[in-house]
Amino acid sequence: MMGIQEFAGSVLALLSFVAAGFTMAASFALTDEPASGAAIQRPRRSPPVTLLKPLYLVEPELEENLRGFFRQDYKAPIQFVFGATSQSDPALSIVDALRREFPDADVQVVVGSKRTATNPKVANLISMAAYAKHELLIMSDSDIRVSPEYVSRIVAAMEEPDVGAVSLLYGGKPVGNLWSKLSAMNIECHFFPNARLGIALGLTKPCFGATIAFRRQILAAVGGFESLANVLADDYELGRAIRAHGYRVCILNSITVEHVCSQSSALSLLRQELRWARTNLLLAPLGYAGTLVTHPVPCAILALAFLGFSTLSLAALAAALASRIYLVFRSARRFGWRREYFWLLPLRDTMSFYVYVASFFGKNVQWRGHRFATRADGALAPVWR
């Protein structure tokens, strides 16, 4: 009769085989060529656009990130609305330098935020929205790097009559240290392929805060940014509200943006990834629990611990390792990063599994130097200690 230990090990081995199959499927989701190799889709019309760019302190390579938005290959006027919570925010000096570099650009700087909003990013956006001139709005994070066709691709996607918002997947761009490389690997070897597969299978309906484009009238219809004032996952909730009004959120298949990864320590990296993980857990508890199948190697190692060096456990470990190595190989080809990063894979997978497990214990998150408690309804509450 099979004992409890042997039964648990067999279940974990079976789970690792399932996870290896899921990982291989995610690898095949990386078959498309990157955006740089694809023909640029031009919009039929070129309406004026307002770019909303909330700022918070000076991040590594912030000036180059922002400069990319000023270098857009787009025929119509683009208004830039930058927002900061304080006049002393050093990011504003970079905006001033770019205004001098691009004197013809239409730039509006908004200082101050709505203190009634718990979400610091949304507090900034509420103030910024009042200064937007144009109907078409494109909101993006300050750590995003874009190509010259960024606006054109988004506007072209917005021309479909049933599209209420456009959002983009993104890759990772490390600034050079170990922790930023591990952050970029998490994006390109875990988040991106799994998101592509989840979207293709209809398992998820995301809206990514790296870029969200929408029309002013649709934003007003869902209650404006004020409706997102006290939620953690403002990007997801905005997408859900737009879908609830009968519109489609279009996720562009080709990558046109990069998330600049600038973590300087293991603590800063784990805090950010734990915030993302707890956000996903809050939004879809059962679905998030099911993402255990995105961790084939830890499942196989646990099976090995229960079963010892049995044929089943060793086969599970071999399948798990093969699937992850293949995915990382495909990711390296897709995103063009150097093969010497491959040695980081064991550390990256260990950290990812730690974040997955730790996300189930505790409800607090760290964000922009503040601690927040999350509630089951997605709301945020500051922790004053």
SVG drawing of the C-alpha trace seen along z (x, -y; Angstrom):
<svg xmlns="http://www.w3.org/2000/svg" viewBox="-21 -76 50 78">
<polyline fill="none" stroke="black" stroke-width="0.4" points="0.0,0.0 1.4,-3.4 2.4,-5.5 1.6,-9.2 5.2,-10.3 5.2,-8.2 1.8,-9.5 2.8,-13.1 6.0,-12.6 4.0,-10.9 1.6,-13.8 4.4,-16.3 6.1,-14.4 2.9,-14.4 2.5,-18.1 6.1,-18.7 5.3,-16.8 2.2,-19.0 4.3,-22.1 7.0,-21.0 4.3,-20.7 2.9,-24.1 6.4,-25.6 7.0,-24.0 3.8,-25.5 4.8,-28.9 8.1,-28.5 6.1,-28.1 4.4,-31.4 7.7,-33.1 7.8,-32.2 6.7,-35.6 9.4,-38.0 10.0,-41.1 8.4,-44.3 11.7,-45.7 11.6,-43.1 8.0,-43.7 6.4,-46.1 5.1,-49.2 1.3,-49.4 0.4,-53.0 -3.0,-54.4 -5.5,-55.5 -5.9,-58.8 -3.5,-60.6 -5.5,-62.3 -3.7,-64.4 -2.6,-62.5 -1.9,-63.3 0.7,-61.3 0.3,-61.0 3.5,-60.4 3.4,-60.3 6.9,-60.7 8.4,-59.7 12.1,-60.6 14.9,-60.0 15.2,-56.4 18.2,-55.0 18.1,-56.0 15.0,-58.1 16.2,-60.8 16.7,-58.3 13.3,-56.7 11.5,-60.0 13.5,-61.1 12.1,-58.2 8.6,-59.7 9.8,-63.0 11.3,-61.2 8.0,-59.6 7.5,-59.1 4.0,-60.5 2.4,-63.1 -0.1,-64.7 0.5,-66.9 1.5,-65.1 1.0,-66.8 3.2,-65.6 1.7,-65.9 4.2,-65.1 3.1,-64.9 5.0,-64.9 3.7,-65.1 6.3,-67.7 8.1,-70.7 11.3,-69.3 11.0,-66.0 14.4,-65.7 12.7,-64.1 11.4,-67.6 14.9,-68.8 15.1,-66.1 11.8,-67.2 13.2,-70.8 16.3,-69.6 14.2,-67.8 12.0,-70.9 15.2,-72.8 16.3,-69.9 12.9,-69.8 11.7,-73.4 8.8,-72.8 7.3,-70.1 3.9,-70.8 4.8,-70.1 2.7,-70.5 4.0,-69.9 1.6,-69.3 2.8,-69.4 0.7,-68.1 -1.7,-65.2 -5.1,-64.4 -4.3,-63.4 -7.7,-61.7 -6.5,-58.9 -4.6,-56.1 -3.0,-54.8 0.0,-57.2 0.1,-56.8 -3.6,-57.4 -3.4,-60.4 -1.0,-61.9 -3.1,-60.9 -6.2,-62.6 -4.4,-65.9 -2.8,-65.4 -6.0,-64.4 -7.4,-67.9 -4.6,-69.3 -5.0,-66.8 -6.0,-68.6 -6.8,-65.7 -9.4,-63.0 -6.9,-60.1 -4.9,-59.5 -1.8,-57.2 -0.7,-56.5 2.7,-54.9 5.1,-54.3 8.3,-56.3 10.5,-53.2 9.3,-52.3 11.6,-52.6 9.8,-53.0 10.6,-52.8 9.8,-55.7 6.7,-53.8 5.2,-53.5 2.4,-56.0 1.6,-55.0 1.1,-51.3 -1.2,-52.2 -3.3,-54.7 -3.6,-52.1 -4.9,-49.5 -7.4,-52.1 -9.1,-52.4 -10.9,-49.2 -14.6,-50.1 -14.9,-47.7 -11.6,-48.6 -11.9,-50.7 -8.3,-50.4 -4.9,-49.3 -2.3,-47.8 1.1,-46.3 3.2,-43.5 6.8,-44.4 10.3,-43.0 13.0,-43.7 16.1,-45.9 18.6,-45.5 20.8,-48.4 23.8,-46.1 23.9,-44.8 22.9,-41.3 19.5,-42.2 18.4,-44.1 19.4,-41.1 17.4,-38.8 14.4,-41.2 14.7,-41.2 14.9,-37.4 11.7,-37.2 9.9,-39.4 11.3,-37.6 11.5,-34.0 8.4,-33.9 6.0,-36.8 6.0,-37.4 5.8,-33.8 3.2,-32.8 1.1,-35.9 1.2,-35.2 0.1,-31.7 -2.6,-32.7 -4.0,-35.3 -4.0,-32.8 -5.9,-30.2 -8.3,-32.7 -7.1,-32.1 -6.6,-35.8 -7.9,-39.2 -5.1,-41.6 -4.5,-45.3 -0.8,-46.2 0.1,-49.5 3.3,-49.8 1.0,-51.3 -2.7,-51.8 -4.3,-53.9 -8.0,-55.0 -10.3,-57.8 -11.3,-60.5 -15.0,-59.8 -14.4,-56.2 -12.4,-57.2 -15.3,-59.5 -17.8,-56.7 -16.0,-54.4 -15.9,-57.1 -12.5,-58.7 -9.3,-58.0 -11.2,-58.9 -12.9,-55.4 -9.4,-53.9 -8.3,-56.1 -8.1,-53.4 -7.3,-50.2 -4.0,-48.4 -4.3,-47.0 -5.4,-50.3 -4.3,-49.0 -6.3,-45.8 -9.4,-47.5 -9.3,-50.1 -9.3,-47.3 -12.1,-45.5 -14.2,-48.6 -13.7,-49.3 -14.7,-45.7 -17.8,-46.0 -18.9,-48.9 -18.9,-46.6 -15.5,-47.4 -12.5,-45.2 -9.0,-45.7 -6.6,-45.0 -3.2,-43.6 -0.8,-44.2 1.1,-41.1 4.4,-42.7 6.6,-44.3 7.2,-48.0 8.2,-48.8 10.9,-47.7 10.6,-47.8 13.9,-49.3 14.9,-47.1 16.9,-49.1 16.8,-47.1 19.9,-47.7 19.5,-45.0 17.8,-41.6 15.5,-43.4 14.2,-45.9 13.7,-43.2 11.8,-40.9 9.6,-43.7 8.6,-44.6 7.9,-41.1 6.0,-40.3 3.8,-43.3 3.1,-42.1 2.4,-38.5 0.1,-39.7 -1.7,-41.8 -2.3,-38.8 -3.4,-36.7 -5.9,-39.4 -7.4,-39.6 -7.8,-35.9 -7.0,-33.7 -7.8,-30.3 -6.1,-31.3 -3.1,-32.5 -2.8,-29.3 -2.9,-27.5 0.2,-29.3 2.1,-26.6 2.3,-25.0 4.7,-27.7 7.3,-26.4 8.3,-22.9 11.8,-22.7 10.8,-23.4 7.9,-20.9 10.4,-18.3 12.9,-19.0 10.1,-18.5 9.2,-15.2 12.8,-14.2 12.8,-15.0 9.8,-12.8 10.7,-9.9 14.5,-9.9 16.4,-9.1 13.6,-7.0 13.0,-6.6 9.8,-8.7 11.5,-11.6 14.5,-11.7 12.4,-11.6 10.3,-14.5 13.4,-16.5 14.9,-15.9 11.6,-17.0 11.4,-20.1 15.0,-21.1 14.7,-20.5 11.5,-22.6 13.0,-25.6 16.3,-25.5 14.4,-25.4 12.2,-28.3 15.3,-30.4 17.0,-29.5 14.0,-30.7 13.7,-33.8 17.4,-34.6 16.8,-34.4 13.6,-36.4 14.9,-39.3 18.5,-39.2 20.2,-39.0 23.5,-37.4 23.9,-33.7 26.2,-34.3 23.0,-35.2 22.1,-31.5 24.0,-30.7 21.4,-32.9 18.6,-30.4 18.9,-28.4 18.9,-31.5 16.1,-33.1 13.8,-30.0 14.5,-29.8 13.6,-33.4 10.4,-33.1 9.2,-30.1 10.0,-31.9 7.9,-34.9 5.1,-32.5 5.0,-30.8 5.6,-34.0 2.7,-35.8 0.2,-33.6 1.5,-34.8 0.6,-38.4 -1.3,-41.1 1.0,-44.1 2.9,-45.5 5.7,-48.0 5.3,-50.7 7.2,-54.0 8.6,-53.9 5.3,-53.3 3.6,-50.2 0.0,-49.4 -2.4,-46.7 -4.6,-45.1 -8.2,-44.1 -10.2,-41.4 -12.1,-43.9 -8.8,-45.2 -8.6,-48.4 -5.5,-49.8 -5.0,-51.2 -1.8,-52.8 0.0,-51.2 1.2,-53.8 4.1,-52.1"/>
</svg>
